[in-house]
Amino acid sequence: MKERGIRKKLTGVVIANKMEKTAVVLVSRLKRHGTYKKYITKYAKYIAHDPQDSCQIGDRVRIIESKPISKTKRWQVMEILERSIGEASEQ
């Protein structure tokens, strides 16, 4: 497989999966305020490609940067790190 350079990897929680082969991932970061030196949680939502439709709401996933798949999708689900608790009780 040909390497395309260093791609960003982020970890977040799936907050929506109603679209086909797509998951919305919420990534949170701690950022220190410049003046007050207090840590603030910043949130960002990423639209990620999920080819197997395996992500459920509440799953912790790792996403990786990729080439544009659609108008808004620029990330791809790399792996599911942790399943949501509601998913385990159903099976």
Secondary structure, DSSP 8 states (H G I E B T S, - for coil): ----S---EEEEEEEE--STTEEEEEEEEEEE-TTT--EEEEEEEEEEE-TT----TT-EEEEEE-S--SSS--EEEEEEEE--HHHHHH-
